[in-house]
Amino acid sequence: MSNGKIHLVLSGLPLANPHVGQGVYTFRLISALARRADINFAIVARPDVDLPKGLPRDKFIFLPKARTPKHDLLAQIFWSERLLRFVAREFSNAVFHSPGPISGTCRPNRTLVTLHDCIYRRFPRYTGRFFVRRLFLRSTERFAARSSMVLTDSEFSKKELITQARIPAQRIDVLYPWVGSEYLQPISNTDIALIKRKLNLPERFWLYVGGYDYRKNIEFLLRAYAEANKKHRLPPLVLAGQIPPFTRATCDVYGTLKDIALCDDQILLPGPISETDLPMLYRAASLFIFPSLMEGFGLPPAEAMAVGAPVLVSNKASLPEVVQTARCLFDPQGHDALVEKLLAAAENEGQFSAGLSPNFTEAYGVSRYLDLINGINEGRN
């Protein structure tokens, strides 16, 4: 641990799932802060967490070991309570930031909570049948509403937190997530050729990245793609990542593929993609397509734009804030409109190129983040 006064303490609880949204957000935040010399910070984490490579281990404080409940949600509740009590006792003068929802009976004096969205209120299947999950989600909203500040990922999410979760508007600030620095580095033709060879991809292909829970709307994309393909032979569509079995909370990818009966070489399923390969995969794609019905932000389109890939993206929720070029947007429930966009892309994907906003870069995001932290420290918030 660095010597000197700790100005900021972060919860490391989201690092238990480092490859999903909150985990990626926390990883990038910690990595960015570690590159700054103007703030001394620490991360408090579970004793059993497997830290992702690249994080500054000397910044971590691990909670004392304890018998952890076997159920993931109960474990989250258990460690949230222990972490909050530890921070309140050991770091009473620091700003505490939880990069994801948290709740407990103890709240440090100056607490900042990031609520990325409240999608679960619009899509109740995410809360499942486990009553405790619904109670915990509501308790995280109440905890955040009484904190010094709530951060969220977009203006859309801010409006949702105000109207759906009843969090006072004056307590909420928008801090856009940022793309990793690896997406802003040059990618050579050699790198592109290597990723195509590694994943056995054709010279020209279209790409989807972004998960398969049911709001991701993949069945809609596949049916529109199949319809457009009847009118004009389209480049193969790559569905990247592990495709889960169909459940009440996931897309029916395999069932839809069976229904639309495309040729085997039209839909490609390369499986999980490593974090190091993702920038090259985006860059290799002739077009990135993202049909989600709702996002708190939408990192995959931002990452695709950062490497220079043309994009076609849903016009719902926060996504018009991310992709600010109107011709690149489509109605994710308008079948015929997407078919027309796909046919246009088959002729020329380049017309759907869009630039990345500087608001989604690390330099801008960290600077704004530290301004907010300093505001809490100085009592401006």
N, C-alpha and C positions, 0 to 999 in steps of 0.2 A: 504494500500500500504506500502511495506517495506521502511524504511528510507535509505538514502544513494543514491549514484549516480546510475541511471538506465543505465546499459550497453547495454541492448537489449530490443527492443519493438517488440512484435509479433502482427500480425493481427489476431483477433479472428473471422473474417468473415466466415471462413469455418465451424465454430461451429454451424452455422444455420442449417447444415445438418450433425449431429454428427455420423450417422451410415453408411455413404458412405465414399469412399476412402479418400478424402481430410479432411473430418471431423475426421475420425479415426486417420489419420496422425497427425493432429493438437492436438487432445486430448492426444495422446501418447507423443508427443513432450513436451507439457506443463507439463504433469504428471512427465516426466523424469526430466525436468529442476527443478521442485519443490522439487525434492529429492536431489538436489545439493546445497551446501552452497557456491560455488565458483563463482556464478554469480547472479547479481541482475537484475531482468527482470520484465516487465509488459506486459499485454495483453490489447489491445484496441478493444472493441467489440461494436456491435450495442446495443442500449438501450433496444430493444425488444427481445434479444436473451434469450432463456431458457437454462441456463448453464447445461451441463451434470453433474451428481453427481460425486464427487471425485476430481474436479478441485479446486485449491486454490483461493477462491473468493477474498481474500485480494490482489491478484495480478492483478485484473481486473479494468480497467478504462472504463466506459461506455460513449459513445458519447452522446451529447445532443439530446433529443428527437426531431423528425422532422416528417412531414407527408411523409410516405414511399409510393412510387409507388406500385400499386397492382400487376403488373406483376413481377414475380420473377427475370427475367433478368434485367429489368429496376431498380428494387430495388438494385440488386447487383452493377450496375453501379453507382447509386446514393450514396450508402454507401461507395463504394470504393473511390470515389472522396472526400467525407467528411473525411474519415479516413486518407487518405494521407495528406490532408491539416492540420489536427489536429496533426499528428505525426511530420510533418515538422516544425510546429510552436512550439510545446511543448517539443519535444525531439530531438532537432537539433544535439546533440552530441552523440546520441545513434545509434547503428546499428538497422535498421528496417528490419524485416523479414516478408514477406508474405508467409505463408505455402501453398498458392495456387495462381493461376493466378490472377493478379490485374492490373488495368490500371487507369490512371487519368492524369490531366493536371499538377499535382504537384508531385515531386519525392523527398523524403528525401535524404540528402547528401550521406549517406552510406546505400544503399538498397540491400537486398538479397531477391530473389524471387525463390520459388520452382515451377517449371513446371514439373509435374509428368510424363507427356507424351505429345505427340501431335497426339493421336489416331484419333481425329476428322478429321485430314487431310487424313488419310487412310480410314476412315469410315465416309464419308460426311453426312450420314443420321443423325448423332448426331447434326449437326448444324441446322437441320430442315429447314423450309421455312421462318423463321423469319430473314430478312436481317440484322437486328441490331445485332443478335447473331454472325453472321459471322464477322461483323465489330469489335465487342468487342473482339472476340478471336484473331483476327489479331492484335488488339491494345495491348492485353496482351503480345503477343510475342515481339512487338516493345518496350514496356515498360521494359520487362525483359532484352532485348538485350542491353539496355543502362544503366542497373543497375550495381552495383559493382560486383555482382556474381549471377549466376543462379545455383541452385541445381536441380538435377533430380534423379530419382529412380533407374537407372540402366545404364550400358554401352550401352545397346540397345537404351534406351530413349535419351541418349546423342547423339548418331549417328543420331537419328531421328530429334532432335532439330537442329543439324548442317545442315542436308541435306534438311529437309522439312521446318523448320521455319527460316533458314538462320541466326541462332544465332552463333556468333563467338565462335569457340572451346575453345579459351583461357579464355572465361568468364564462362565456364560450369564446375562444379565439380559433381561427383557422390556421393550421400549419400544414401545408402540403407535404406529403412524403416526397422523397427525392430518389431519383434513379441512382444506382451504384456507380461509382467512378469507372468501373470496368466497361460500362455501356457508352462511355464518352471517349474511349481510347480507339485509335485507328485499328481497323480490321482488314488484314491483307487478303488478296485473292487466294493466296496459299492457305490461309486459315479457312476461308470459305470452302475451298476444295477439300480440305481435310475433314471438315464436319460433314460434308455431303458423303464422303467416302465412309466415314465412321458409322453413320446412321443409315447408309445405303439409300440415299435420297437422290432424286433425279435433278437434272440441271435447273429445271424450273418447277417450283411448287408453291402452294399457298399454305399458310400456317395458322393453327390455333394453339395458344398456350393460355392456361389460366384456371385449371381445375374443372371438376365435373359435378359439383353440387347443383341442385335442380334449377336454381335461378340463372345458371350459366347459359341455359337455353340452347344447348347443342343440338337437340332434335330439330329445332327450327332451322338452324344453319344447315344441317345435313339435308333436310327436305328441299330447301331453297337451292342448295348446290346441285342436288339431283335433277331438279326441274330445269335449272339453267344448263346443265350438262346435256340435256336432251336437245337443246337448241344450238349449242356450240360446245365442242369438246374443250373442257376446262383443264387447267393444270391439276395434278394430283393435290388433294387436300391432306395435310399432315395434322393429325390430332396428337399433340405431344403430351407426355406425362402418363402416369399410371391411371388406367380407366377402371373405376370401381364397379362392382356388381350393381345392378339396378335396385334401388330401395326407394322409400318414400322421400328421401332427401337427396337423391342423386339422379342424374340424367340416365335415360335408357338408351345408351349409345349403341350397344350391340343389337337390341331389338329394332332400333330405327335403321341400322345398317342392313338388317335382314329384310325390312320392309321395302327399302328403296332399291335394293338389289343392284348396286353398282358393281362394276368390274373390280377385281381385287387390286388392280394397280391404280385405282382412282382415290381410294382412302387408305392412307398409310398410317400405321400405328407403331412408332418407334419405341414406345415405352418411356420410362423415366429419363429425364435429361439432367445432367449434372449442372450445378450452378456455373461452373467454368465454361461449359459448352453453350449456355443459353445466349450470350451476346452474339456468338458466331452463327447460331441457328437463326436468330431473328434476322441477322444481316444477309444470310443466304437465301431467305424467303423472298419471293417476288411480291408477296402481299401477305399482310397479317390481318386476320379477321377476328373480331371480338363481339359476339352477339348478346352479351349479358343483359339481363333485365334490371339489375340493380347492383351498384358498387358504391362503397364509401369513397373510393378514389378511383383505382384502376391502374395498378402499376404495369401490367403487361403492355397496354397500348403506349404508355410513356416510354417503356424500355425499347419497344419496337421503333418508335419515332427517334429515340436517342441514337440508335445505330443507323438510321436512315432508311428503314423499311417503309414502303407505302402501307397505309392502314385503312381498313373499313371497320367502323366502330359504331355500336349502338348509340342512339341519341337520348338514352334514358339516364336519369339520376345524375351522378357526378360526371359522367363521361364527356359531355360537351365542355366541361371545364378543363379536362385533360387534353382532348383533341378539339382544338379551337378552329378547325377548318371545316366549313359546312358541307362541302362536297364529300368529305370522308365519313359522314354520319348517315345512319339509316335507322328506320323504325324496326326494332327487334320483334315486332308482331305483324309487320307488313310484308307478307310473303312476296307479293309481286314486285314491290319496290326493291327488295334485296336481290331478287332474280335479275332485275335490270342492272343493278350495281355490279353484280358478278359478271354479267355479259359485257358490260363496259370495261371491267378490269381485264377480262380475257383479251380484249383488243389492246389495252394499254394500262398496265398497273401504275405507271408513273404519274398519272393524273391524280392519284390518291396519296401523293406525298404530302407530308405536313411537318412543320418544324416544332421542336420541343420548346416549351416555354421556359425561360430562365428561372421561373419560380419553382421548377421541379429539379433544380440542381442542388448539390450539397452546399456549395458556397452560399447561396441565398438562404437555404433552409436552416443551416446551422447558425448563421448570423441572426436570423429572426428568432430562432429558438433561444439563443443566449440573451437577446434583448428581453424576451419574455421572462426568463429566469431572473435577470437582474431587476426587472420590474417587481417581481414578487419579493425579492430580497430587500428592495428599497421601499416596499409597502405601497407601490403604485397600483397594485391589483388587489 
